[in-house]
Amino acid sequence: MNVDLIGSVAGTLSTIAFIPQVWRIWKTRSARDLSLPMYLIFTSGVALWFVYGLLLGAVPIVVCNGLTLLLAGTVMARGRCWR
Amino acid sequence: MNVDLIGSVAGTLSTIAFIPQVWRIWKTRSARDLSLPMYLIFTSGVALWFVYGLLLGAVPIVVCNGLTLLLAGTVMARGRCWR
C-alpha cells in the first residue's frame, strides 16, 4: 500500500472532521461543552503548521492547515457560552 | 528561525490542545455541543497519521498522533448525550 496515499487520506480526514462541528455550532451557537483553551491552543498549533508548510513549500500542509484554520476559527467566532 | 523548531512547536500545540477538552468532559461528561461525526472522522484521520508515521519511521509523527489518539479517544469514551 502506498505510504503517500495513507498520508493524504489522513490529512483529508483530520481536516474535514471539523465540518460537522462547524455545522453543529452554526445551528446551535452553543459552545458550553467545548473547551475554549482547546480551540485557542489548537488554532495556534494549526497556524504554526501553516507557516511550517509555507517555509517548506509543502502544498498539502499549507492547504490542509489553511482549511483547518478557517474551520476552527469559525467554531470560535460562532460559539457562545464558552466556559 | 529554525523550521524544525516551528514544526515541533506546532505538533506539541496541536497535540496538547486536547488536554483541556479531556479535562472539561471528564468533569461534566456532557458532549451535547460536541459533534460525534467530528470525533469519529478526526480519530480515524489521527489513526492513519499514526500508521503513516510508523511506516516512515518518523518518531515525532508517531508520538504526537499516538497521544492525540489517546486524548480524542478519552473524549469519546467519557462523553454522554452526543447528538
Backbone of each chain as nested JSON, in Angstrom:
{
  "chains": [
    {"id": "A", "residues": [
      {"number": 1, "name": "MET", "atoms": {"N": [0.844, -1.208, 0.0], "CA": [0.0, 0.0, 0.0], "C": [0.874, 1.251, 0.0]}},
      {"number": 2, "name": "ASN", "atoms": {"N": [0.413, 2.25, -0.684], "CA": [1.187, 3.462, -0.866], "C": [1.186, 4.355, 0.381]}},
      {"number": 3, "name": "VAL", "atoms": {"N": [2.401, 4.672, 0.86], "CA": [2.535, 5.468, 2.085], "C": [1.985, 6.886, 1.884]}},
      {"number": 4, "name": "ASP", "atoms": {"N": [2.269, 7.472, 0.714], "CA": [1.76, 8.825, 0.434], "C": [0.242, 8.866, 0.419]}},
      {"number": 5, "name": "LEU", "atoms": {"N": [-0.364, 7.775, -0.07], "CA": [-1.825, 7.705, -0.103], "C": [-2.383, 7.718, 1.321]}},
      {"number": 6, "name": "ILE", "atoms": {"N": [-1.741, 6.956, 2.218], "CA": [-2.178, 6.931, 3.626], "C": [-2.078, 8.332, 4.226]}},
      {"number": 7, "name": "GLY", "atoms": {"N": [-0.966, 9.018, 3.931], "CA": [-0.802, 10.382, 4.431], "C": [-1.869, 11.328, 3.894]}},
      {"number": 8, "name": "SER", "atoms": {"N": [-2.197, 11.188, 2.616], "CA": [-3.204, 12.065, 2.007], "C": [-4.578, 11.838, 2.622]}},
      {"number": 9, "name": "VAL", "atoms": {"N": [-4.939, 10.552, 2.812], "CA": [-6.233, 10.251, 3.413], "C": [-6.261, 10.763, 4.855]}},
      {"number": 10, "name": "ALA", "atoms": {"N": [-5.155, 10.556, 5.587], "CA": [-5.052, 11.028, 6.974], "C": [-5.273, 12.542, 7.039]}},
      {"number": 11, "name": "GLY", "atoms": {"N": [-4.597, 13.287, 6.164], "CA": [-4.712, 14.745, 6.161], "C": [-6.107, 15.209, 5.796]}},
      {"number": 12, "name": "THR", "atoms": {"N": [-6.712, 14.52, 4.821], "CA": [-8.072, 14.878, 4.407], "C": [-9.053, 14.668, 5.559]}},
      {"number": 13, "name": "LEU", "atoms": {"N": [-8.947, 13.497, 6.229], "CA": [-9.878, 13.195, 7.325], "C": [-9.716, 14.165, 8.49]}},
      {"number": 14, "name": "SER", "atoms": {"N": [-8.463, 14.427, 8.908], "CA": [-8.291, 15.288, 10.09], "C": [-8.622, 16.745, 9.773]}},
      {"number": 15, "name": "THR", "atoms": {"N": [-8.756, 17.078, 8.477], "CA": [-9.192, 18.429, 8.099], "C": [-10.716, 18.508, 8.008]}},
      {"number": 16, "name": "ILE", "atoms": {"N": [-11.326, 17.594, 7.229], "CA": [-12.781, 17.669, 7.021], "C": [-13.557, 17.33, 8.288]}},
      {"number": 17, "name": "ALA", "atoms": {"N": [-12.882, 16.707, 9.287], "CA": [-13.537, 16.37, 10.561], "C": [-14.228, 17.579, 11.178]}},
      {"number": 18, "name": "PHE", "atoms": {"N": [-13.657, 18.776, 10.971], "CA": [-14.209, 19.958, 11.626], "C": [-15.488, 20.474, 10.967]}},
      {"number": 19, "name": "ILE", "atoms": {"N": [-15.794, 19.984, 9.765], "CA": [-17.008, 20.454, 9.075], "C": [-18.278, 20.139, 9.89]}},
      {"number": 20, "name": "PRO", "atoms": {"N": [-18.48, 18.889, 10.402], "CA": [-19.686, 18.654, 11.208], "C": [-19.723, 19.467, 12.511]}},
      {"number": 21, "name": "GLN", "atoms": {"N": [-18.548, 19.801, 13.074], "CA": [-18.542, 20.633, 14.282], "C": [-18.95, 22.073, 13.948]}},
      {"number": 22, "name": "VAL", "atoms": {"N": [-18.495, 22.575, 12.793], "CA": [-18.913, 23.909, 12.347], "C": [-20.424, 23.92, 12.108]}},
      {"number": 23, "name": "TRP", "atoms": {"N": [-20.905, 22.875, 11.438], "CA": [-22.332, 22.749, 11.136], "C": [-23.154, 22.765, 12.425]}},
      {"number": 24, "name": "ARG", "atoms": {"N": [-22.689, 22.0, 13.431], "CA": [-23.411, 21.9, 14.711], "C": [-23.464, 23.261, 15.417]}},
      {"number": 25, "name": "ILE", "atoms": {"N": [-22.305, 23.931, 15.516], "CA": [-22.263, 25.19, 16.269], "C": [-22.914, 26.316, 15.467]}},
      {"number": 26, "name": "TRP", "atoms": {"N": [-22.961, 26.147, 14.136], "CA": [-23.636, 27.16, 13.311], "C": [-25.128, 27.183, 13.626]}},
      {"number": 27, "name": "LYS", "atoms": {"N": [-25.692, 25.985, 13.871], "CA": [-27.12, 25.872, 14.174], "C": [-27.424, 26.3, 15.603]}},
      {"number": 28, "name": "THR", "atoms": {"N": [-26.647, 25.796, 16.574], "CA": [-26.992, 25.981, 17.99], "C": [-26.302, 27.192, 18.628]}},
      {"number": 29, "name": "ARG", "atoms": {"N": [-25.177, 27.59, 18.109], "CA": [-24.283, 28.617, 18.671], "C": [-23.76, 28.242, 20.053]}},
      {"number": 30, "name": "SER", "atoms": {"N": [-24.164, 27.119, 20.594], "CA": [-23.768, 26.768, 21.963], "C": [-22.405, 26.081, 22.007]}},
      {"number": 31, "name": "ALA", "atoms": {"N": [-21.496, 26.667, 22.79], "CA": [-20.14, 26.104, 22.924], "C": [-19.884, 25.688, 24.365]}},
      {"number": 32, "name": "ARG", "atoms": {"N": [-20.969, 25.438, 25.126], "CA": [-20.807, 25.166, 26.551], "C": [-19.921, 23.961, 26.853]}},
      {"number": 33, "name": "ASP", "atoms": {"N": [-20.065, 22.889, 26.038], "CA": [-19.281, 21.678, 26.303], "C": [-17.93, 21.697, 25.599]}},
      {"number": 34, "name": "LEU", "atoms": {"N": [-17.708, 22.726, 24.766], "CA": [-16.417, 22.835, 24.082], "C": [-15.452, 23.586, 24.987]}},
      {"number": 35, "name": "SER", "atoms": {"N": [-14.185, 23.205, 24.903], "CA": [-13.173, 23.86, 25.709], "C": [-12.533, 25.0, 24.903]}},
      {"number": 36, "name": "LEU", "atoms": {"N": [-12.682, 26.239, 25.401], "CA": [-12.051, 27.373, 24.703], "C": [-10.521, 27.266, 24.704]}},
      {"number": 37, "name": "PRO", "atoms": {"N": [-9.893, 26.887, 25.851], "CA": [-8.437, 26.685, 25.8], "C": [-8.036, 25.682, 24.714]}},
      {"number": 38, "name": "MET", "atoms": {"N": [-8.832, 24.606, 24.535], "CA": [-8.517, 23.654, 23.472], "C": [-8.47, 24.359, 22.119]}},
      {"number": 39, "name": "TYR", "atoms": {"N": [-9.514, 25.141, 21.808], "CA": [-9.564, 25.787, 20.493], "C": [-8.475, 26.837, 20.324]}},
      {"number": 40, "name": "LEU", "atoms": {"N": [-8.147, 27.553, 21.416], "CA": [-7.087, 28.56, 21.323], "C": [-5.732, 27.902, 21.055]}},
      {"number": 41, "name": "ILE", "atoms": {"N": [-5.432, 26.833, 21.816], "CA": [-4.132, 26.153, 21.654], "C": [-4.083, 25.451, 20.3]}},
      {"number": 42, "name": "PHE", "atoms": {"N": [-5.187, 24.764, 19.945], "CA": [-5.231, 24.025, 18.687], "C": [-5.052, 24.967, 17.496]}},
      {"number": 43, "name": "THR", "atoms": {"N": [-5.743, 26.101, 17.512], "CA": [-5.653, 27.053, 16.403], "C": [-4.242, 27.639, 16.29]}},
      {"number": 44, "name": "SER", "atoms": {"N": [-3.596, 27.901, 17.443], "CA": [-2.205, 28.359, 17.402], "C": [-1.32, 27.302, 16.757]}},
      {"number": 45, "name": "GLY", "atoms": {"N": [-1.541, 26.024, 17.132], "CA": [-0.755, 24.93, 16.556], "C": [-0.95, 24.832, 15.052]}},
      {"number": 46, "name": "VAL", "atoms": {"N": [-2.207, 24.919, 14.618], "CA": [-2.519, 24.798, 13.183], "C": [-1.928, 25.994, 12.413]}},
      {"number": 47, "name": "ALA", "atoms": {"N": [-1.957, 27.183, 13.033], "CA": [-1.363, 28.361, 12.388], "C": [0.145, 28.156, 12.187]}},
      {"number": 48, "name": "LEU", "atoms": {"N": [0.799, 27.539, 13.186], "CA": [2.235, 27.254, 13.043], "C": [2.5, 26.178, 11.985]}},
      {"number": 49, "name": "TRP", "atoms": {"N": [1.616, 25.146, 11.904], "CA": [1.723, 24.148, 10.836], "C": [1.646, 24.819, 9.465]}},
      {"number": 50, "name": "PHE", "atoms": {"N": [0.759, 25.812, 9.364], "CA": [0.561, 26.558, 8.123], "C": [1.859, 27.282, 7.743]}},
      {"number": 51, "name": "VAL", "atoms": {"N": [2.465, 27.975, 8.722], "CA": [3.731, 28.679, 8.494], "C": [4.839, 27.686, 8.112]}},
      {"number": 52, "name": "TYR", "atoms": {"N": [4.866, 26.563, 8.84], "CA": [5.836, 25.499, 8.58], "C": [5.719, 25.013, 7.122]}},
      {"number": 53, "name": "GLY", "atoms": {"N": [4.479, 24.785, 6.678], "CA": [4.23, 24.356, 5.302], "C": [4.687, 25.4, 4.29]}},
      {"number": 54, "name": "LEU", "atoms": {"N": [4.419, 26.683, 4.586], "CA": [4.849, 27.769, 3.699], "C": [6.37, 27.79, 3.586]}},
      {"number": 55, "name": "LEU", "atoms": {"N": [7.062, 27.676, 4.743], "CA": [8.525, 27.735, 4.749], "C": [9.137, 26.564, 3.984]}},
      {"number": 56, "name": "LEU", "atoms": {"N": [8.48, 25.394, 4.068], "CA": [8.981, 24.213, 3.352], "C": [8.49, 24.172, 1.909]}},
      {"number": 57, "name": "GLY", "atoms": {"N": [7.508, 25.027, 1.575], "CA": [6.89, 24.965, 0.25], "C": [6.102, 23.674, 0.057]}},
      {"number": 58, "name": "ALA", "atoms": {"N": [5.532, 23.16, 1.168], "CA": [4.786, 21.9, 1.117], "C": [3.296, 22.192, 0.972]}},
      {"number": 59, "name": "VAL", "atoms": {"N": [2.83, 22.096, -0.282], "CA": [1.449, 22.475, -0.604], "C": [0.392, 21.726, 0.222]}},
      {"number": 60, "name": "PRO", "atoms": {"N": [0.492, 20.383, 0.397], "CA": [-0.562, 19.697, 1.161], "C": [-0.667, 20.207, 2.604]}},
      {"number": 61, "name": "ILE", "atoms": {"N": [0.485, 20.501, 3.236], "CA": [0.48, 21.017, 4.618], "C": [-0.181, 22.388, 4.648]}},
      {"number": 62, "name": "VAL", "atoms": {"N": [0.124, 23.233, 3.66], "CA": [-0.457, 24.58, 3.6], "C": [-1.975, 24.5, 3.401]}},
      {"number": 63, "name": "VAL", "atoms": {"N": [-2.407, 23.663, 2.45], "CA": [-3.841, 23.581, 2.132], "C": [-4.641, 23.002, 3.296]}},
      {"number": 64, "name": "CYS", "atoms": {"N": [-4.185, 21.831, 3.837], "CA": [-4.915, 21.184, 4.948], "C": [-5.001, 22.118, 6.148]}},
      {"number": 65, "name": "ASN", "atoms": {"N": [-3.884, 22.725, 6.526], "CA": [-3.884, 23.536, 7.736], "C": [-4.566, 24.886, 7.524]}},
      {"number": 66, "name": "GLY", "atoms": {"N": [-4.517, 25.398, 6.287], "CA": [-5.251, 26.618, 5.982], "C": [-6.753, 26.397, 6.153]}},
      {"number": 67, "name": "LEU", "atoms": {"N": [-7.237, 25.257, 5.645], "CA": [-8.66, 24.923, 5.776], "C": [-9.048, 24.693, 7.23]}},
      {"number": 68, "name": "THR", "atoms": {"N": [-8.203, 23.938, 7.962], "CA": [-8.496, 23.663, 9.378], "C": [-8.542, 24.958, 10.174]}},
      {"number": 69, "name": "LEU", "atoms": {"N": [-7.647, 25.884, 9.827], "CA": [-7.607, 27.197, 10.475], "C": [-8.933, 27.933, 10.279]}},
      {"number": 70, "name": "LEU", "atoms": {"N": [-9.437, 27.913, 9.054], "CA": [-10.724, 28.547, 8.749], "C": [-11.865, 27.907, 9.532]}},
      {"number": 71, "name": "LEU", "atoms": {"N": [-11.879, 26.551, 9.557], "CA": [-12.97, 25.831, 10.213], "C": [-12.934, 26.039, 11.726]}},
      {"number": 72, "name": "ALA", "atoms": {"N": [-11.747, 25.886, 12.334], "CA": [-11.635, 26.06, 13.796], "C": [-11.897, 27.524, 14.169]}},
      {"number": 73, "name": "GLY", "atoms": {"N": [-11.486, 28.448, 13.307], "CA": [-11.762, 29.867, 13.542], "C": [-13.253, 30.154, 13.515]}},
      {"number": 74, "name": "THR", "atoms": {"N": [-13.969, 29.485, 12.602], "CA": [-15.42, 29.655, 12.512], "C": [-16.094, 29.144, 13.79]}},
      {"number": 75, "name": "VAL", "atoms": {"N": [-15.626, 27.99, 14.301], "CA": [-16.182, 27.451, 15.555], "C": [-16.012, 28.484, 16.674]}},
      {"number": 76, "name": "MET", "atoms": {"N": [-14.819, 29.095, 16.753], "CA": [-14.56, 30.063, 17.818], "C": [-15.394, 31.327, 17.643]}},
      {"number": 77, "name": "ALA", "atoms": {"N": [-15.545, 31.776, 16.397], "CA": [-16.266, 33.028, 16.144], "C": [-17.772, 32.866, 16.348]}},
      {"number": 78, "name": "ARG", "atoms": {"N": [-18.283, 31.676, 16.038], "CA": [-19.727, 31.451, 16.074], "C": [-20.213, 31.015, 17.455]}},
      {"number": 79, "name": "GLY", "atoms": {"N": [-19.333, 30.366, 18.238], "CA": [-19.741, 29.801, 19.528], "C": [-20.073, 30.867, 20.573]}},
      {"number": 80, "name": "ARG", "atoms": {"N": [-21.056, 30.549, 21.4], "CA": [-21.427, 31.397, 22.531], "C": [-21.411, 30.536, 23.792]}},
      {"number": 81, "name": "CYS", "atoms": {"N": [-21.385, 31.202, 24.945], "CA": [-21.422, 30.498, 26.242], "C": [-20.198, 29.611, 26.465]}},
      {"number": 82, "name": "TRP", "atoms": {"N": [-19.036, 30.024, 25.975], "CA": [-17.795, 29.306, 26.285], "C": [-17.577, 29.398, 27.789]}},
      {"number": 83, "name": "ARG", "atoms": {"N": [-17.003, 28.372, 28.371], "CA": [-16.713, 28.445, 29.816], "C": [-15.244, 28.272, 30.073]}}
    ]},
    {"id": "B", "residues": [
      {"number": 1, "name": "MET", "atoms": {"N": [14.905, 31.889, 11.731], "CA": [14.283, 30.962, 12.693], "C": [14.273, 29.542, 12.134]}},
      {"number": 2, "name": "ASN", "atoms": {"N": [14.446, 28.601, 13.024], "CA": [14.583, 27.205, 12.628], "C": [13.234, 26.573, 12.242]}},
      {"number": 3, "name": "VAL", "atoms": {"N": [13.193, 26.035, 11.02], "CA": [11.94, 25.454, 10.509], "C": [11.52, 24.244, 11.337]}},
      {"number": 4, "name": "ASP", "atoms": {"N": [12.493, 23.393, 11.72], "CA": [12.163, 22.211, 12.532], "C": [11.569, 22.607, 13.874]}},
      {"number": 5, "name": "LEU", "atoms": {"N": [12.088, 23.705, 14.413], "CA": [11.57, 24.183, 15.706], "C": [10.097, 24.573, 15.574]}},
      {"number": 6, "name": "ILE", "atoms": {"N": [9.772, 25.283, 14.474], "CA": [8.374, 25.675, 14.233], "C": [7.484, 24.433, 14.133]}},
      {"number": 7, "name": "GLY", "atoms": {"N": [7.969, 23.408, 13.408], "CA": [7.21, 22.16, 13.291], "C": [7.01, 21.481, 14.638]}},
      {"number": 8, "name": "SER", "atoms": {"N": [8.058, 21.49, 15.47], "CA": [7.959, 20.831, 16.779], "C": [6.952, 21.548, 17.673]}},
      {"number": 9, "name": "VAL", "atoms": {"N": [7.011, 22.888, 17.67], "CA": [6.068, 23.654, 18.497], "C": [4.646, 23.431, 17.975]}},
      {"number": 10, "name": "ALA", "atoms": {"N": [4.491, 23.436, 16.642], "CA": [3.172, 23.203, 16.026], "C": [2.609, 21.859, 16.472]}},
      {"number": 11, "name": "GLY", "atoms": {"N": [3.423, 20.798, 16.375], "CA": [2.978, 19.457, 16.75], "C": [2.638, 19.363, 18.225]}},
      {"number": 12, "name": "THR", "atoms": {"N": [3.456, 20.005, 19.06], "CA": [3.195, 19.976, 20.5], "C": [1.865, 20.662, 20.816]}},
      {"number": 13, "name": "LEU", "atoms": {"N": [1.644, 21.854, 20.223], "CA": [0.408, 22.596, 20.495], "C": [-0.829, 21.844, 20.021]}},
      {"number": 14, "name": "SER", "atoms": {"N": [-0.79, 21.313, 18.769], "CA": [-1.998, 20.668, 18.254], "C": [-2.261, 19.328, 18.956]}},
      {"number": 15, "name": "THR", "atoms": {"N": [-1.267, 18.813, 19.689], "CA": [-1.491, 17.597, 20.487], "C": [-2.012, 17.938, 21.88]}},
      {"number": 16, "name": "ILE", "atoms": {"N": [-1.297, 18.84, 22.596], "CA": [-1.697, 19.142, 23.981], "C": [-3.017, 19.903, 24.044]}},
      {"number": 17, "name": "ALA", "atoms": {"N": [-3.456, 20.47, 22.906], "CA": [-4.725, 21.205, 22.865], "C": [-5.878, 20.371, 23.417]}},
      {"number": 18, "name": "PHE", "atoms": {"N": [-5.81, 19.037, 23.201], "CA": [-6.939, 18.206, 23.614], "C": [-6.994, 17.961, 25.119]}},
      {"number": 19, "name": "ILE", "atoms": {"N": [-5.915, 18.301, 25.845], "CA": [-5.91, 18.081, 27.302], "C": [-7.03, 18.879, 27.992]}},
      {"number": 20, "name": "PRO", "atoms": {"N": [-7.191, 20.209, 27.729], "CA": [-8.303, 20.911, 28.387], "C": [-9.685, 20.386, 27.994]}},
      {"number": 21, "name": "GLN", "atoms": {"N": [-9.832, 19.839, 26.764], "CA": [-11.131, 19.267, 26.376], "C": [-11.4, 17.972, 27.144]}},
      {"number": 22, "name": "VAL", "atoms": {"N": [-10.341, 17.165, 27.338], "CA": [-10.488, 15.942, 28.138], "C": [-10.861, 16.322, 29.569]}},
      {"number": 23, "name": "TRP", "atoms": {"N": [-10.156, 17.314, 30.119], "CA": [-10.406, 17.786, 31.476], "C": [-11.863, 18.231, 31.635]}},
      {"number": 24, "name": "ARG", "atoms": {"N": [-12.342, 19.0, 30.664], "CA": [-13.718, 19.521, 30.709], "C": [-14.75, 18.389, 30.678]}},
      {"number": 25, "name": "ILE", "atoms": {"N": [-14.58, 17.454, 29.742], "CA": [-15.573, 16.389, 29.598], "C": [-15.453, 15.371, 30.729]}},
      {"number": 26, "name": "TRP", "atoms": {"N": [-14.259, 15.29, 31.327], "CA": [-14.069, 14.393, 32.457], "C": [-14.929, 14.859, 33.638]}},
      {"number": 27, "name": "LYS", "atoms": {"N": [-15.01, 16.189, 33.801], "CA": [-15.79, 16.745, 34.908], "C": [-17.287, 16.685, 34.631]}},
      {"number": 28, "name": "THR", "atoms": {"N": [-17.697, 17.121, 33.417], "CA": [-19.127, 17.294, 33.139], "C": [-19.766, 16.077, 32.467]}},
      {"number": 29, "name": "ARG", "atoms": {"N": [-18.982, 15.27, 31.779], "CA": [-19.432, 14.159, 30.93], "C": [-20.332, 14.614, 29.786]}},
      {"number": 30, "name": "SER", "atoms": {"N": [-20.646, 15.904, 29.695], "CA": [-21.601, 16.358, 28.69], "C": [-20.929, 16.625, 27.341]}},
      {"number": 31, "name": "ALA", "atoms": {"N": [-21.447, 15.978, 26.305], "CA": [-20.896, 16.137, 24.963], "C": [-21.939, 16.717, 24.016]}},
      {"number": 32, "name": "ARG", "atoms": {"N": [-22.94, 17.379, 24.605], "CA": [-24.056, 17.845, 23.782], "C": [-23.646, 18.787, 22.656]}},
      {"number": 33, "name": "ASP", "atoms": {"N": [-22.678, 19.683, 22.945], "CA": [-22.268, 20.647, 21.921], "C": [-21.147, 20.127, 21.037]}},
      {"number": 34, "name": "LEU", "atoms": {"N": [-20.622, 18.953, 21.398], "CA": [-19.563, 18.36, 20.586], "C": [-20.197, 17.542, 19.475]}},
      {"number": 35, "name": "SER", "atoms": {"N": [-19.524, 17.526, 18.315], "CA": [-20.028, 16.769, 17.187], "C": [-19.399, 15.379, 17.189]}},
      {"number": 36, "name": "LEU", "atoms": {"N": [-20.234, 14.334, 17.331], "CA": [-19.706, 12.965, 17.286], "C": [-19.089, 12.639, 15.918]}},
      {"number": 37, "name": "PRO", "atoms": {"N": [-19.748, 13.016, 14.8], "CA": [-19.088, 12.783, 13.499], "C": [-17.704, 13.414, 13.451]}},
      {"number": 38, "name": "MET", "atoms": {"N": [-17.543, 14.625, 14.044], "CA": [-16.217, 15.243, 14.064], "C": [-15.21, 14.321, 14.741]}},
      {"number": 39, "name": "TYR", "atoms": {"N": [-15.547, 13.823, 15.929], "CA": [-14.593, 12.993, 16.672], "C": [-14.328, 11.668, 15.974]}},
      {"number": 40, "name": "LEU", "atoms": {"N": [-15.358, 11.097, 15.333], "CA": [-15.165, 9.836, 14.618], "C": [-14.223, 10.025, 13.424]}},
      {"number": 41, "name": "ILE", "atoms": {"N": [-14.475, 11.083, 12.641], "CA": [-13.645, 11.326, 11.452], "C": [-12.23, 11.735, 11.879]}},
      {"number": 42, "name": "PHE", "atoms": {"N": [-12.156, 12.625, 12.88], "CA": [-10.854, 13.113, 13.337], "C": [-9.99, 11.965, 13.87]}},
      {"number": 43, "name": "THR", "atoms": {"N": [-10.603, 11.087, 14.678], "CA": [-9.856, 9.969, 15.26], "C": [-9.385, 9.001, 14.171]}},
      {"number": 44, "name": "SER", "atoms": {"N": [-10.23, 8.777, 13.144], "CA": [-9.792, 7.943, 12.02], "C": [-8.586, 8.563, 11.338]}},
      {"number": 45, "name": "GLY", "atoms": {"N": [-8.637, 9.898, 11.133], "CA": [-7.522, 10.601, 10.497], "C": [-6.244, 10.491, 11.318]}},
      {"number": 46, "name": "VAL", "atoms": {"N": [-6.363, 10.689, 12.629], "CA": [-5.187, 10.63, 13.515], "C": [-4.621, 9.207, 13.548]}},
      {"number": 47, "name": "ALA", "atoms": {"N": [-5.503, 8.192, 13.521], "CA": [-5.045, 6.8, 13.494], "C": [-4.234, 6.537, 12.219]}},
      {"number": 48, "name": "LEU", "atoms": {"N": [-4.678, 7.112, 11.097], "CA": [-3.935, 6.95, 9.844], "C": [-2.605, 7.705, 9.885]}},
      {"number": 49, "name": "TRP", "atoms": {"N": [-2.586, 8.903, 10.518], "CA": [-1.319, 9.627, 10.695], "C": [-0.337, 8.767, 11.496]}},
      {"number": 50, "name": "PHE", "atoms": {"N": [-0.857, 8.073, 12.493], "CA": [-0.058, 7.2, 13.35], "C": [0.578, 6.079, 12.507]}},
      {"number": 51, "name": "VAL", "atoms": {"N": [-0.245, 5.433, 11.672], "CA": [0.24, 4.364, 10.787], "C": [1.28, 4.922, 9.807]}},
      {"number": 52, "name": "TYR", "atoms": {"N": [0.957, 6.11, 9.257], "CA": [1.866, 6.791, 8.324], "C": [3.23, 7.027, 8.986]}},
      {"number": 53, "name": "GLY", "atoms": {"N": [3.229, 7.513, 10.231], "CA": [4.464, 7.734, 10.98], "C": [5.234, 6.441, 11.201]}},
      {"number": 54, "name": "LEU", "atoms": {"N": [4.507, 5.367, 11.533], "CA": [5.151, 4.063, 11.74], "C": [5.825, 3.593, 10.459]}},
      {"number": 55, "name": "LEU", "atoms": {"N": [5.108, 3.71, 9.326], "CA": [5.657, 3.246, 8.039], "C": [6.886, 4.043, 7.634]}},
      {"number": 56, "name": "LEU", "atoms": {"N": [6.892, 5.351, 7.965], "CA": [8.042, 6.191, 7.625], "C": [9.14, 6.108, 8.685]}},
      {"number": 57, "name": "GLY", "atoms": {"N": [8.813, 5.518, 9.843], "CA": [9.757, 5.522, 10.96], "C": [9.978, 6.929, 11.506]}},
      {"number": 58, "name": "ALA", "atoms": {"N": [8.934, 7.76, 11.424], "CA": [9.047, 9.148, 11.878], "C": [8.53, 9.265, 13.309]}},
      {"number": 59, "name": "VAL", "atoms": {"N": [9.465, 9.257, 14.262], "CA": [9.113, 9.227, 15.694], "C": [8.193, 10.383, 16.126]}},
      {"number": 60, "name": "PRO", "atoms": {"N": [8.464, 11.656, 15.718], "CA": [7.578, 12.735, 16.174], "C": [6.132, 12.541, 15.722]}},
      {"number": 61, "name": "ILE", "atoms": {"N": [5.924, 12.053, 14.482], "CA": [4.563, 11.817, 13.972], "C": [3.882, 10.714, 14.79]}},
      {"number": 62, "name": "VAL", "atoms": {"N": [4.649, 9.649, 15.101], "CA": [4.086, 8.536, 15.883], "C": [3.705, 9.002, 17.283]}},
      {"number": 63, "name": "VAL", "atoms": {"N": [4.61, 9.737, 17.946], "CA": [4.369, 10.164, 19.332], "C": [3.195, 11.147, 19.41]}},
      {"number": 64, "name": "CYS", "atoms": {"N": [3.226, 12.222, 18.575], "CA": [2.153, 13.229, 18.603], "C": [0.799, 12.597, 18.314]}},
      {"number": 65, "name": "ASN", "atoms": {"N": [0.725, 11.777, 17.273], "CA": [-0.567, 11.228, 16.89], "C": [-1.017, 10.113, 17.818]}},
      {"number": 66, "name": "GLY", "atoms": {"N": [-0.061, 9.384, 18.419], "CA": [-0.421, 8.38, 19.424], "C": [-1.082, 9.047, 20.623]}},
      {"number": 67, "name": "LEU", "atoms": {"N": [-0.496, 10.167, 21.069], "CA": [-1.057, 10.905, 22.204], "C": [-2.421, 11.497, 21.853]}},
      {"number": 68, "name": "THR", "atoms": {"N": [-2.534, 12.11, 20.66], "CA": [-3.81, 12.702, 20.238], "C": [-4.896, 11.631, 20.165]}},
      {"number": 69, "name": "LEU", "atoms": {"N": [-4.503, 10.443, 19.702], "CA": [-5.435, 9.31, 19.611], "C": [-5.981, 8.963, 20.998]}},
      {"number": 70, "name": "LEU", "atoms": {"N": [-5.084, 8.913, 21.978], "CA": [-5.483, 8.617, 23.361], "C": [-6.441, 9.686, 23.898]}},
      {"number": 71, "name": "LEU", "atoms": {"N": [-6.076, 10.965, 23.657], "CA": [-6.871, 12.074, 24.199], "C": [-8.246, 12.138, 23.538]}},
      {"number": 72, "name": "ALA", "atoms": {"N": [-8.289, 12.06, 22.197], "CA": [-9.575, 12.122, 21.482], "C": [-10.415, 10.887, 21.814]}},
      {"number": 73, "name": "GLY", "atoms": {"N": [-9.767, 9.73, 21.999], "CA": [-10.473, 8.514, 22.392], "C": [-11.111, 8.674, 23.768]}},
      {"number": 74, "name": "THR", "atoms": {"N": [-10.382, 9.347, 24.676], "CA": [-10.915, 9.576, 26.02], "C": [-12.152, 10.471, 25.962]}},
      {"number": 75, "name": "VAL", "atoms": {"N": [-12.098, 11.522, 25.113], "CA": [-13.258, 12.409, 24.952], "C": [-14.473, 11.59, 24.503]}},
      {"number": 76, "name": "MET", "atoms": {"N": [-14.256, 10.694, 23.52], "CA": [-15.381, 9.895, 23.003], "C": [-15.904, 8.914, 24.045]}},
      {"number": 77, "name": "ALA", "atoms": {"N": [-14.985, 8.299, 24.807], "CA": [-15.386, 7.284, 25.782], "C": [-16.098, 7.91, 26.983]}},
      {"number": 78, "name": "ARG", "atoms": {"N": [-15.683, 9.115, 27.359], "CA": [-16.203, 9.749, 28.567], "C": [-17.486, 10.55, 28.308]}},
      {"number": 79, "name": "GLY", "atoms": {"N": [-17.649, 11.047, 27.073], "CA": [-18.782, 11.923, 26.779], "C": [-20.125, 11.195, 26.802]}},
      {"number": 80, "name": "ARG", "atoms": {"N": [-21.143, 11.927, 27.26], "CA": [-22.512, 11.422, 27.228], "C": [-23.362, 12.451, 26.496]}},
      {"number": 81, "name": "CYS", "atoms": {"N": [-24.56, 12.031, 26.073], "CA": [-25.515, 12.931, 25.414], "C": [-25.003, 13.468, 24.079]}},
      {"number": 82, "name": "TRP", "atoms": {"N": [-24.226, 12.667, 23.333], "CA": [-23.84, 13.061, 21.981], "C": [-25.099, 13.193, 21.14]}},
      {"number": 83, "name": "ARG", "atoms": {"N": [-25.099, 14.11, 20.221], "CA": [-26.268, 14.237, 19.345], "C": [-25.867, 14.057, 17.902]}}
    ]}
  ]
}
